[in-house]
């Protein structure tokens, strides 16, 4: 295995992208280049390669993930995206995700449940589904949990939200002109309310 290229990673002068036999292999810090005698033209032994890919980098990926989780919660997709930005291999990302799930450091079902529980009175079902889909949680999961938490009160909650928006906009149904009604209709639709729900109030 011949080191054919070493380049600085974007935005960092201490992390380097290592290419072996013309193909990207992994990212290492400057001190690690010295430790493994990595420079262009040098040979990397199979033993060193295994140590880097099976011990050093998996441990680093786990530490990176745990440090990220100190400041906020992540879904599986969000964590995968973060690790991909660090240019870890798919195998290392998969093993890191499995580790985090094993100890419930990431749990998409619980994340969705907590998100819905917090936002159900503030956002529409459609908006919540879109938000969670962007975080990697499919609509099938979101819809089931939403109905479970909202129960029979979903329609009443969304009607109350529409009323609050209209009060905030100082909307008067009897005095509003067609243009104003059209603008408010479009505004509420973008917020995720259904056309039928909006028509009851506009």
Backbone as JSON Lines, residues from 0, in Angstrom:
{"i":0,"aa":"X","n":[0.84,-1.19,0.0],"ca":[0.0,0.0,0.0],"c":[0.88,1.25,0.0]}
{"i":1,"aa":"X","n":[0.83,1.99,-1.09],"ca":[1.71,3.16,-1.24],"c":[0.92,4.44,-1.02]}
{"i":2,"aa":"X","n":[1.49,5.35,-0.21],"ca":[0.89,6.67,0.01],"c":[1.15,7.5,-1.25]}
{"i":3,"aa":"X","n":[0.08,7.84,-1.96],"ca":[0.25,8.55,-3.24],"c":[-0.11,10.02,-3.17]}
{"i":4,"aa":"X","n":[-0.86,10.43,-2.13],"ca":[-1.24,11.84,-2.03],"c":[-1.63,12.17,-0.6]}
{"i":5,"aa":"X","n":[-1.28,13.38,-0.16],"ca":[-1.67,13.89,1.15],"c":[-2.11,15.34,0.95]}
{"i":6,"aa":"X","n":[-3.37,15.64,1.34],"ca":[-3.87,17.01,1.17],"c":[-4.5,17.49,2.47]}
{"i":7,"aa":"X","n":[-4.4,18.8,2.72],"ca":[-5.06,19.38,3.89],"c":[-6.57,19.33,3.68]}
{"i":8,"aa":"X","n":[-7.3,19.06,4.77],"ca":[-8.77,19.12,4.69],"c":[-9.2,20.58,4.65]}
{"i":9,"aa":"X","n":[-10.34,20.83,4.06],"ca":[-10.83,22.2,3.93],"c":[-11.06,22.83,5.3]}
{"i":10,"aa":"X","n":[-10.48,23.99,5.52],"ca":[-10.69,24.73,6.75],"c":[-9.86,24.26,7.93]}
{"i":11,"aa":"X","n":[-8.95,23.34,7.73],"ca":[-8.11,22.85,8.83],"c":[-6.69,22.61,8.35]}
{"i":12,"aa":"X","n":[-5.73,23.07,9.15],"ca":[-4.32,22.84,8.8],"c":[-3.71,21.72,9.62]}
{"i":13,"aa":"X","n":[-4.57,21.03,10.41],"ca":[-4.04,19.95,11.24],"c":[-4.59,18.59,10.82]}
{"i":14,"aa":"X","n":[-5.58,18.57,9.93],"ca":[-6.17,17.31,9.46],"c":[-5.85,17.11,7.99]}
{"i":15,"aa":"X","n":[-5.49,15.89,7.65],"ca":[-5.03,15.6,6.29],"c":[-5.78,14.41,5.69]}
{"i":16,"aa":"X","n":[-6.12,14.53,4.41],"ca":[-6.74,13.44,3.66],"c":[-5.62,12.59,3.06]}
{"i":17,"aa":"X","n":[-5.67,11.3,3.34],"ca":[-4.62,10.38,2.91],"c":[-5.14,9.51,1.76]}
{"i":18,"aa":"X","n":[-4.35,9.46,0.7],"ca":[-4.69,8.63,-0.46],"c":[-3.7,7.47,-0.56]}
{"i":19,"aa":"X","n":[-4.24,6.28,-0.72],"ca":[-3.41,5.08,-0.87],"c":[-3.68,4.48,-2.24]}
{"i":20,"aa":"X","n":[-2.6,4.28,-2.99],"ca":[-2.74,3.73,-4.35],"c":[-3.77,4.52,-5.16]}
{"i":21,"aa":"X","n":[-3.66,5.85,-5.08],"ca":[-4.48,6.8,-5.86],"c":[-5.92,6.93,-5.39]}
{"i":22,"aa":"X","n":[-6.3,6.25,-4.3],"ca":[-7.67,6.32,-3.81],"c":[-7.71,6.88,-2.4]}
{"i":23,"aa":"X","n":[-8.76,7.7,-2.11],"ca":[-8.89,8.25,-0.76],"c":[-9.05,7.11,0.25]}
{"i":24,"aa":"X","n":[-8.33,7.21,1.36],"ca":[-8.38,6.15,2.38],"c":[-9.01,6.63,3.69]}
{"i":25,"aa":"X","n":[-8.49,7.73,4.25],"ca":[-8.97,8.23,5.54],"c":[-8.37,9.59,5.84]}
{"i":26,"aa":"X","n":[-8.81,10.17,6.96],"ca":[-8.3,11.47,7.42],"c":[-7.54,11.26,8.71]}
{"i":27,"aa":"X","n":[-6.34,11.85,8.8],"ca":[-5.52,11.75,10.01],"c":[-5.04,13.14,10.43]}
{"i":28,"aa":"X","n":[-4.66,13.24,11.71],"ca":[-4.07,14.48,12.21],"c":[-2.57,14.48,11.93]}
{"i":29,"aa":"X","n":[-2.01,15.7,11.98],"ca":[-0.59,15.87,11.64],"c":[0.31,14.95,12.47]}
{"i":30,"aa":"X","n":[0.08,14.86,13.77],"ca":[0.92,14.03,14.63],"c":[0.84,12.56,14.26]}
{"i":31,"aa":"X","n":[-0.3,12.14,13.76],"ca":[-0.48,10.74,13.38],"c":[0.28,10.41,12.1]}
{"i":32,"aa":"X","n":[0.48,11.41,11.27],"ca":[1.29,11.17,10.07],"c":[2.7,10.76,10.48]}
{"i":33,"aa":"X","n":[3.21,11.44,11.5],"ca":[4.56,11.09,12.0],"c":[4.56,9.72,12.66]}
{"i":34,"aa":"X","n":[3.51,9.46,13.46],"ca":[3.44,8.18,14.19],"c":[3.45,6.98,13.26]}
{"i":35,"aa":"X","n":[2.79,7.11,12.12],"ca":[2.69,5.99,11.19],"c":[3.64,6.15,10.0]}
{"i":36,"aa":"X","n":[4.52,7.14,10.09],"ca":[5.52,7.4,9.04],"c":[4.85,7.55,7.67]}
{"i":37,"aa":"X","n":[3.81,8.38,7.68],"ca":[3.05,8.57,6.44],"c":[3.56,9.79,5.69]}
{"i":38,"aa":"X","n":[4.08,9.57,4.51],"ca":[4.47,10.63,3.6],"c":[4.39,10.08,2.19]}
{"i":39,"aa":"X","n":[4.3,10.98,1.23],"ca":[4.1,10.54,-0.16],"c":[5.25,9.64,-0.61]}
{"i":40,"aa":"X","n":[4.89,8.49,-1.15],"ca":[5.88,7.54,-1.64],"c":[6.19,6.43,-0.66]}
{"i":41,"aa":"X","n":[5.89,6.64,0.63],"ca":[6.13,5.6,1.64],"c":[5.1,4.48,1.54]}
{"i":42,"aa":"X","n":[5.49,3.31,2.01],"ca":[4.59,2.17,2.07],"c":[3.92,2.12,3.45]}
{"i":43,"aa":"X","n":[2.64,1.84,3.48],"ca":[1.91,1.66,4.74],"c":[1.67,0.17,4.93]}
{"i":44,"aa":"X","n":[2.15,-0.36,6.05],"ca":[2.02,-1.8,6.27],"c":[0.57,-2.17,6.53]}
{"i":45,"aa":"X","n":[0.25,-3.44,6.3],"ca":[-1.1,-3.94,6.54],"c":[-1.46,-3.81,8.02]}
{"i":46,"aa":"X","n":[-0.45,-4.01,8.88],"ca":[-0.67,-3.91,10.32],"c":[-1.07,-2.47,10.69]}
{"i":47,"aa":"X","n":[-0.36,-1.49,10.15],"ca":[-0.67,-0.09,10.45],"c":[-2.03,0.3,9.88]}
{"i":48,"aa":"X","n":[-2.32,-0.2,8.69],"ca":[-3.62,0.1,8.06],"c":[-4.76,-0.43,8.92]}
{"i":49,"aa":"X","n":[-4.63,-1.66,9.41],"ca":[-5.68,-2.23,10.26],"c":[-5.8,-1.47,11.57]}
{"i":50,"aa":"X","n":[-4.68,-1.07,12.13],"ca":[-4.73,-0.33,13.39],"c":[-5.46,1.0,13.21]}
{"i":51,"aa":"X","n":[-5.21,1.65,12.09],"ca":[-5.85,2.94,11.82],"c":[-7.36,2.76,11.57]}
{"i":52,"aa":"X","n":[-7.7,1.81,10.71],"ca":[-9.09,1.66,10.29],"c":[-9.96,0.86,11.25]}
{"i":53,"aa":"X","n":[-9.34,0.03,12.09],"ca":[-10.13,-0.82,12.98],"c":[-10.06,-0.39,14.44]}
{"i":54,"aa":"X","n":[-9.11,0.46,14.79],"ca":[-8.99,0.91,16.18],"c":[-9.05,2.43,16.29]}
{"i":55,"aa":"X","n":[-8.09,3.1,15.65],"ca":[-7.97,4.55,15.79],"c":[-9.22,5.29,15.33]}
{"i":56,"aa":"X","n":[-9.63,5.07,14.1],"ca":[-10.75,5.83,13.54],"c":[-12.11,5.45,14.13]}
{"i":57,"aa":"X","n":[-12.4,4.17,14.38],"ca":[-13.68,3.86,15.04],"c":[-13.8,4.51,16.42]}
{"i":58,"aa":"X","n":[-12.7,4.51,17.17],"ca":[-12.72,5.15,18.49],"c":[-12.95,6.65,18.34]}
{"i":59,"aa":"X","n":[-12.29,7.25,17.35],"ca":[-12.44,8.69,17.14],"c":[-13.87,9.03,16.74]}
{"i":60,"aa":"X","n":[-14.46,8.21,15.89],"ca":[-15.84,8.46,15.45],"c":[-16.81,8.41,16.63]}
{"i":61,"aa":"X","n":[-16.62,7.44,17.53],"ca":[-17.49,7.35,18.71],"c":[-17.32,8.58,19.6]}
{"i":62,"aa":"X","n":[-16.08,9.01,19.8],"ca":[-15.83,10.19,20.63],"c":[-16.44,11.43,20.0]}
{"i":63,"aa":"X","n":[-16.33,11.53,18.68],"ca":[-16.92,12.66,17.96],"c":[-18.43,12.68,18.17]}
{"i":64,"aa":"X","n":[-19.06,11.52,18.02],"ca":[-20.51,11.43,18.18],"c":[-20.93,11.78,19.61]}
{"i":65,"aa":"X","n":[-20.22,11.26,20.58],"ca":[-20.58,11.53,21.98],"c":[-20.38,13.0,22.33]}
{"i":66,"aa":"X","n":[-19.36,13.61,21.78],"ca":[-19.15,15.05,22.01],"c":[-20.28,15.87,21.4]}
{"i":67,"aa":"X","n":[-20.74,15.48,20.21],"ca":[-21.86,16.18,19.59],"c":[-23.12,16.07,20.44]}
{"i":68,"aa":"X","n":[-23.32,14.89,21.02],"ca":[-24.53,14.65,21.81],"c":[-24.54,15.39,23.14]}
{"i":69,"aa":"X","n":[-23.4,15.94,23.53],"ca":[-23.36,16.71,24.78],"c":[-24.17,18.0,24.68]}
{"i":70,"aa":"X","n":[-24.25,18.55,23.47],"ca":[-24.9,19.85,23.3],"c":[-26.35,19.76,22.81]}
{"i":71,"aa":"X","n":[-26.71,18.66,22.14],"ca":[-28.08,18.51,21.63],"c":[-28.34,17.07,21.22]}
{"i":72,"aa":"X","n":[-29.59,16.77,20.95],"ca":[-29.95,15.41,20.52],"c":[-29.89,15.32,19.0]}
{"i":73,"aa":"X","n":[-29.68,14.12,18.52],"ca":[-29.58,13.88,17.08],"c":[-30.44,12.69,16.68]}
{"i":74,"aa":"X","n":[-30.98,12.75,15.48],"ca":[-31.58,11.55,14.89],"c":[-30.47,10.76,14.22]}
{"i":75,"aa":"X","n":[-30.79,9.55,13.78],"ca":[-29.78,8.74,13.1],"c":[-29.27,9.46,11.86]}
{"i":76,"aa":"X","n":[-30.18,10.02,11.07],"ca":[-29.77,10.71,9.84],"c":[-28.85,11.89,10.15]}
{"i":77,"aa":"X","n":[-29.21,12.68,11.14],"ca":[-28.4,13.84,11.48],"c":[-27.0,13.42,11.92]}
{"i":78,"aa":"X","n":[-26.91,12.34,12.7],"ca":[-25.61,11.87,13.15],"c":[-24.81,11.31,11.98]}
{"i":79,"aa":"X","n":[-25.47,10.57,11.1],"ca":[-24.78,10.06,9.92],"c":[-24.21,11.21,9.1]}
{"i":80,"aa":"X","n":[-25.01,12.25,8.92],"ca":[-24.55,13.41,8.14],"c":[-23.31,14.03,8.76]}
{"i":81,"aa":"X","n":[-23.3,14.14,10.09],"ca":[-22.15,14.73,10.79],"c":[-20.9,13.86,10.61]}
{"i":82,"aa":"X","n":[-21.05,12.57,10.72],"ca":[-19.91,11.67,10.58],"c":[-19.42,11.61,9.13]}
{"i":83,"aa":"X","n":[-20.35,11.72,8.19],"ca":[-19.95,11.77,6.79],"c":[-19.12,13.02,6.51]}
{"i":84,"aa":"X","n":[-19.47,14.12,7.18],"ca":[-18.69,15.34,7.02],"c":[-17.25,15.14,7.5]}
{"i":85,"aa":"X","n":[-17.07,14.25,8.48],"ca":[-15.74,13.92,8.98],"c":[-15.01,12.92,8.1]}
{"i":86,"aa":"X","n":[-15.66,12.48,7.04],"ca":[-15.09,11.56,6.04],"c":[-14.72,10.2,6.62]}
{"i":87,"aa":"X","n":[-15.54,9.74,7.56],"ca":[-15.37,8.37,8.05],"c":[-15.96,7.41,7.03]}
{"i":88,"aa":"X","n":[-15.45,6.21,7.0],"ca":[-15.96,5.21,6.06],"c":[-17.36,4.78,6.46]}
{"i":89,"aa":"X","n":[-18.09,4.21,5.51],"ca":[-19.45,3.74,5.8],"c":[-19.44,2.68,6.89]}
{"i":90,"aa":"X","n":[-18.44,1.81,6.87],"ca":[-18.36,0.75,7.89],"c":[-18.19,1.35,9.28]}
{"i":91,"aa":"X","n":[-17.36,2.37,9.4],"ca":[-17.14,3.01,10.7],"c":[-18.39,3.76,11.14]}
{"i":92,"aa":"X","n":[-19.05,4.43,10.19],"ca":[-20.3,5.14,10.52],"c":[-21.36,4.16,11.0]}
{"i":93,"aa":"X","n":[-21.5,3.04,10.29],"ca":[-22.49,2.03,10.68],"c":[-22.22,1.49,12.08]}
{"i":94,"aa":"X","n":[-20.96,1.2,12.38],"ca":[-20.63,0.65,13.7],"c":[-20.84,1.7,14.79]}
{"i":95,"aa":"X","n":[-20.57,2.96,14.48],"ca":[-20.79,4.03,15.46],"c":[-22.28,4.21,15.73]}
{"i":96,"aa":"X","n":[-23.1,4.19,14.68],"ca":[-24.55,4.32,14.84],"c":[-25.09,3.14,15.66]}
{"i":97,"aa":"X","n":[-24.61,1.95,15.38],"ca":[-25.06,0.76,16.12],"c":[-24.72,0.9,17.6]}
{"i":98,"aa":"X","n":[-23.53,1.4,17.89],"ca":[-23.11,1.62,19.28],"c":[-24.03,2.63,19.96]}
{"i":99,"aa":"X","n":[-24.31,3.74,19.29],"ca":[-25.16,4.78,19.87],"c":[-26.58,4.28,20.1]}
{"i":100,"aa":"X","n":[-27.08,3.47,19.18],"ca":[-28.43,2.92,19.33],"c":[-28.48,1.88,20.44]}
{"i":101,"aa":"X","n":[-27.42,1.1,20.57],"ca":[-27.38,0.07,21.61],"c":[-27.55,0.68,22.99]}
{"i":102,"aa":"X","n":[-26.91,1.84,23.21],"ca":[-26.99,2.5,24.51],"c":[-28.03,3.62,24.53]}
{"i":103,"aa":"X","n":[-28.83,3.67,23.45],"ca":[-29.93,4.63,23.33],"c":[-29.46,6.08,23.42]}
{"i":104,"aa":"X","n":[-28.25,6.33,22.95],"ca":[-27.8,7.71,22.84],"c":[-28.53,8.39,21.68]}
{"i":105,"aa":"X","n":[-28.92,7.61,20.67],"ca":[-29.83,8.1,19.65],"c":[-30.99,7.11,19.55]}
{"i":106,"aa":"X","n":[-32.19,7.65,19.43],"ca":[-33.4,6.83,19.4],"c":[-34.45,7.63,18.62]}
{"i":107,"aa":"X","n":[-34.61,7.29,17.34],"ca":[-35.51,8.07,16.48],"c":[-36.96,8.07,16.97]}
{"i":108,"aa":"X","n":[-37.41,6.96,17.48],"ca":[-38.8,6.89,17.97],"c":[-39.0,7.85,19.14]}
{"i":109,"aa":"X","n":[-38.05,7.84,20.08],"ca":[-38.17,8.72,21.24],"c":[-37.99,10.18,20.83]}
{"i":110,"aa":"X","n":[-37.08,10.41,19.88],"ca":[-36.87,11.77,19.37],"c":[-38.17,12.31,18.79]}
{"i":111,"aa":"X","n":[-38.83,11.49,17.95],"ca":[-40.09,11.9,17.33],"c":[-41.17,12.13,18.38]}
{"i":112,"aa":"X","n":[-41.23,11.25,19.35],"ca":[-42.24,11.38,20.41],"c":[-42.06,12.69,21.18]}
{"i":113,"aa":"X","n":[-40.83,12.98,21.56],"ca":[-40.56,14.2,22.33],"c":[-40.8,15.45,21.49]}
{"i":114,"aa":"X","n":[-40.41,15.39,20.21],"ca":[-40.6,16.54,19.32],"c":[-42.08,16.84,19.15]}
{"i":115,"aa":"X","n":[-42.86,15.8,18.89],"ca":[-44.3,15.99,18.69],"c":[-44.97,16.47,19.97]}
{"i":116,"aa":"X","n":[-44.61,15.87,21.09],"ca":[-45.19,16.25,22.37],"c":[-44.97,17.73,22.66]}
{"i":117,"aa":"X","n":[-43.8,18.24,22.29],"ca":[-43.45,19.65,22.55],"c":[-44.15,20.59,21.56]}
{"i":118,"aa":"X","n":[-44.27,20.15,20.28],"ca":[-44.73,21.07,19.23],"c":[-46.19,20.9,18.83]}
{"i":119,"aa":"X","n":[-46.87,19.9,19.36],"ca":[-48.2,19.56,18.85],"c":[-49.2,20.7,18.99]}
{"i":120,"aa":"X","n":[-49.03,21.55,20.0],"ca":[-49.95,22.67,20.18],"c":[-49.47,23.94,19.46]}
{"i":121,"aa":"X","n":[-48.29,23.85,18.88],"ca":[-47.71,25.02,18.24],"c":[-47.65,24.9,16.72]}
{"i":122,"aa":"X","n":[-47.55,23.65,16.22],"ca":[-47.41,23.43,14.79],"c":[-48.46,22.46,14.29]}
{"i":123,"aa":"X","n":[-48.73,22.55,12.99],"ca":[-49.69,21.63,12.38],"c":[-49.07,20.25,12.2]}
{"i":124,"aa":"X","n":[-49.95,19.28,12.0],"ca":[-49.48,17.92,11.73],"c":[-48.59,17.9,10.48]}
{"i":125,"aa":"X","n":[-49.02,18.62,9.45],"ca":[-48.25,18.65,8.2],"c":[-46.86,19.25,8.43]}
{"i":126,"aa":"X","n":[-46.8,20.34,9.19],"ca":[-45.52,20.99,9.46],"c":[-44.6,20.09,10.28]}
{"i":127,"aa":"X","n":[-45.17,19.41,11.26],"ca":[-44.37,18.5,12.09],"c":[-43.84,17.34,11.26]}
{"i":128,"aa":"X","n":[-44.68,16.8,10.38],"ca":[-44.23,15.7,9.51],"c":[-43.08,16.15,8.61]}
{"i":129,"aa":"X","n":[-43.19,17.36,8.07],"ca":[-42.12,17.88,7.21],"c":[-40.84,18.1,8.0]}
{"i":130,"aa":"X","n":[-40.97,18.67,9.19],"ca":[-39.79,18.93,10.03],"c":[-39.06,17.64,10.36]}
{"i":131,"aa":"X","n":[-39.82,16.63,10.77],"ca":[-39.19,15.36,11.17],"c":[-38.66,14.59,9.96]}
{"i":132,"aa":"X","n":[-39.33,14.74,8.82],"ca":[-38.83,14.09,7.6],"c":[-37.47,14.64,7.24]}
{"i":133,"aa":"X","n":[-37.26,15.94,7.42],"ca":[-35.96,16.55,7.15],"c":[-34.9,16.02,8.1]}
{"i":134,"aa":"X","n":[-35.32,15.57,9.26],"ca":[-34.39,15.02,10.24],"c":[-34.21,13.51,10.05]}
{"i":135,"aa":"X","n":[-34.88,12.96,9.02],"ca":[-34.69,11.55,8.7],"c":[-35.72,10.61,9.28]}
{"i":136,"aa":"X","n":[-36.79,11.14,9.87],"ca":[-37.82,10.28,10.45],"c":[-38.99,10.2,9.48]}
{"i":137,"aa":"X","n":[-39.33,9.01,8.98],"ca":[-40.37,8.87,7.96],"c":[-41.76,9.24,8.46]}
{"i":138,"aa":"X","n":[-42.62,9.66,7.53],"ca":[-43.98,10.09,7.87],"c":[-44.79,8.98,8.55]}
{"i":139,"aa":"X","n":[-44.51,7.71,8.2],"ca":[-45.27,6.61,8.81],"c":[-45.1,6.61,10.33]}
{"i":140,"aa":"X","n":[-43.86,6.82,10.79],"ca":[-43.59,6.87,12.22],"c":[-44.21,8.12,12.83]}
{"i":141,"aa":"X","n":[-44.0,9.27,12.18],"ca":[-44.51,10.53,12.71],"c":[-46.03,10.5,12.84]}
{"i":142,"aa":"X","n":[-46.72,9.99,11.82],"ca":[-48.18,9.98,11.83],"c":[-48.74,9.13,12.96]}
{"i":143,"aa":"X","n":[-48.14,7.96,13.16],"ca":[-48.6,7.07,14.23],"c":[-48.44,7.72,15.6]}
{"i":144,"aa":"X","n":[-47.27,8.3,15.84],"ca":[-47.01,8.93,17.14],"c":[-47.87,10.18,17.31]}
{"i":145,"aa":"X","n":[-48.06,10.93,16.22],"ca":[-48.88,12.15,16.29],"c":[-50.31,11.81,16.72]}
{"i":146,"aa":"X","n":[-50.88,10.79,16.09],"ca":[-52.24,10.38,16.44],"c":[-52.32,9.85,17.87]}
{"i":147,"aa":"X","n":[-51.27,9.13,18.26],"ca":[-51.21,8.58,19.61],"c":[-51.2,9.68,20.67]}
{"i":148,"aa":"X","n":[-50.42,10.74,20.42],"ca":[-50.3,11.83,21.38],"c":[-51.5,12.78,21.29]}
{"i":149,"aa":"X","n":[-51.91,13.09,20.05],"ca":[-53.0,14.06,19.88],"c":[-54.37,13.51,20.16]}
{"i":150,"aa":"X","n":[-54.57,12.23,19.88],"ca":[-55.86,11.61,20.14],"c":[-56.99,12.3,19.41]}
{"i":151,"aa":"X","n":[-58.08,12.53,20.13],"ca":[-59.28,13.14,19.54],"c":[-59.22,14.66,19.51]}
{"i":152,"aa":"X","n":[-58.13,15.23,20.01],"ca":[-58.07,16.69,20.13],"c":[-57.35,17.37,18.97]}
{"i":153,"aa":"X","n":[-56.92,16.59,17.96],"ca":[-56.08,17.15,16.89],"c":[-56.79,18.28,16.16]}
{"i":154,"aa":"X","n":[-58.03,18.05,15.73],"ca":[-58.76,19.07,14.98],"c":[-58.96,20.32,15.81]}
{"i":155,"aa":"X","n":[-59.33,20.15,17.07],"ca":[-59.53,21.31,17.96],"c":[-58.25,22.1,18.14]}
{"i":156,"aa":"X","n":[-57.12,21.39,18.26],"ca":[-55.83,22.06,18.44],"c":[-55.47,22.9,17.22]}
{"i":157,"aa":"X","n":[-55.69,22.34,16.04],"ca":[-55.34,23.06,14.82],"c":[-56.29,24.25,14.61]}
{"i":158,"aa":"X","n":[-57.54,24.08,14.97],"ca":[-58.48,25.21,14.87],"c":[-58.05,26.34,15.81]}
{"i":159,"aa":"X","n":[-57.62,25.97,16.99],"ca":[-57.14,26.97,17.94],"c":[-55.9,27.69,17.41]}
{"i":160,"aa":"X","n":[-55.03,26.95,16.76],"ca":[-53.84,27.57,16.18],"c":[-54.22,28.58,15.09]}
{"i":161,"aa":"X","n":[-55.18,28.22,14.26],"ca":[-55.63,29.14,13.2],"c":[-56.2,30.41,13.83]}
{"i":162,"aa":"X","n":[-57.02,30.25,14.86],"ca":[-57.61,31.42,15.52],"c":[-56.53,32.34,16.09]}
{"i":163,"aa":"X","n":[-55.49,31.75,16.67],"ca":[-54.42,32.56,17.25],"c":[-53.67,33.34,16.17]}
{"i":164,"aa":"X","n":[-53.42,32.67,15.02],"ca":[-52.76,33.37,13.93],"c":[-53.6,34.52,13.41]}
{"i":165,"aa":"X","n":[-54.91,34.29,13.29],"ca":[-55.78,35.33,12.8],"c":[-55.87,36.5,13.78]}
{"i":166,"aa":"X","n":[-55.86,36.19,15.06],"ca":[-55.86,37.26,16.07],"c":[-54.56,38.06,16.01]}
{"i":167,"aa":"X","n":[-53.47,37.34,15.81],"ca":[-52.16,38.0,15.71],"c":[-52.11,38.91,14.49]}
{"i":168,"aa":"X","n":[-52.76,38.48,13.41],"ca":[-52.78,39.28,12.18],"c":[-53.9,40.34,12.21]}
{"i":169,"aa":"X","n":[-54.66,40.35,13.33],"ca":[-55.77,41.31,13.49],"c":[-56.77,41.19,12.34]}
{"i":170,"aa":"X","n":[-57.11,39.96,12.05],"ca":[-58.02,39.67,10.94],"c":[-59.46,39.79,11.38]}
{"i":171,"aa":"X","n":[-60.27,40.5,10.6],"ca":[-61.71,40.63,10.82],"c":[-62.42,40.11,9.57]}
{"i":172,"aa":"X","n":[-63.09,39.01,9.7],"ca":[-63.71,38.35,8.56],"c":[-64.71,39.25,7.85]}
{"i":173,"aa":"X","n":[-65.41,40.07,8.6],"ca":[-66.45,40.93,8.03],"c":[-65.88,42.14,7.3]}
{"i":174,"aa":"X","n":[-64.65,42.55,7.66],"ca":[-64.09,43.76,7.07],"c":[-62.98,43.47,6.05]}
{"i":175,"aa":"X","n":[-62.46,42.26,6.06],"ca":[-61.34,41.93,5.16],"c":[-61.78,41.91,3.71]}
{"i":176,"aa":"X","n":[-60.92,42.46,2.85],"ca":[-61.21,42.43,1.41],"c":[-60.68,41.13,0.81]}
{"i":177,"aa":"X","n":[-61.06,40.82,-0.44],"ca":[-60.63,39.55,-1.06],"c":[-59.12,39.36,-1.1]}
{"i":178,"aa":"X","n":[-58.37,40.45,-1.34],"ca":[-56.91,40.34,-1.4],"c":[-56.32,39.95,-0.04]}
{"i":179,"aa":"X","n":[-56.86,40.57,1.01],"ca":[-56.38,40.26,2.36],"c":[-56.7,38.81,2.71]}
{"i":180,"aa":"X","n":[-57.9,38.36,2.34],"ca":[-58.28,36.98,2.62],"c":[-57.37,36.0,1.86]}
{"i":181,"aa":"X","n":[-57.05,36.35,0.63],"ca":[-56.19,35.49,-0.18],"c":[-54.78,35.4,0.43]}
{"i":182,"aa":"X","n":[-54.27,36.55,0.89],"ca":[-52.93,36.55,1.51],"c":[-52.91,35.7,2.77]}
{"i":183,"aa":"X","n":[-53.94,35.83,3.61],"ca":[-53.99,35.05,4.85],"c":[-54.19,33.56,4.57]}
{"i":184,"aa":"X","n":[-55.0,33.27,3.55],"ca":[-55.21,31.87,3.16],"c":[-53.87,31.24,2.78]}
{"i":185,"aa":"X","n":[-53.11,31.94,1.93],"ca":[-51.81,31.43,1.49],"c":[-50.85,31.3,2.67]}
{"i":186,"aa":"X","n":[-50.87,32.27,3.58],"ca":[-50.01,32.25,4.76],"c":[-50.3,31.02,5.63]}
{"i":187,"aa":"X","n":[-51.58,30.77,5.9],"ca":[-51.96,29.64,6.75],"c":[-51.68,28.3,6.06]}
{"i":188,"aa":"X","n":[-51.87,28.28,4.74],"ca":[-51.58,27.04,4.0],"c":[-50.09,26.71,4.08]}
{"i":189,"aa":"X","n":[-49.25,27.74,3.99],"ca":[-47.8,27.52,4.12],"c":[-47.43,27.02,5.51]}
{"i":190,"aa":"X","n":[-48.22,27.41,6.49],"ca":[-47.98,26.95,7.86],"c":[-48.36,25.48,8.05]}
{"i":191,"aa":"X","n":[-49.07,24.93,7.05],"ca":[-49.4,23.51,7.12],"c":[-50.85,23.19,7.41]}
{"i":192,"aa":"X","n":[-51.7,24.21,7.5],"ca":[-53.12,23.95,7.75],"c":[-53.8,23.49,6.45]}
{"i":193,"aa":"X","n":[-54.79,22.62,6.59],"ca":[-55.51,22.13,5.41],"c":[-56.43,23.21,4.87]}
{"i":194,"aa":"X","n":[-56.77,23.11,3.59],"ca":[-57.65,24.09,2.96],"c":[-59.03,24.09,3.63]}
{"i":195,"aa":"X","n":[-59.51,22.91,3.98],"ca":[-60.83,22.84,4.62],"c":[-60.85,23.56,5.96]}
{"i":196,"aa":"X","n":[-59.76,23.38,6.74],"ca":[-59.67,24.04,8.04],"c":[-59.61,25.55,7.88]}
{"i":197,"aa":"X","n":[-58.85,26.01,6.93],"ca":[-58.69,27.45,6.72],"c":[-60.01,28.07,6.28]}
{"i":198,"aa":"X","n":[-60.74,27.38,5.4],"ca":[-61.99,27.93,4.86],"c":[-63.02,28.18,5.96]}
{"i":199,"aa":"X","n":[-62.91,27.46,7.07],"ca":[-63.87,27.66,8.16],"c":[-63.73,29.04,8.8]}
{"i":200,"aa":"X","n":[-62.52,29.61,8.67],"ca":[-62.25,30.85,9.39],"c":[-62.0,32.06,8.49]}
{"i":201,"aa":"X","n":[-61.68,31.83,7.22],"ca":[-61.36,32.96,6.31],"c":[-62.64,33.43,5.6]}
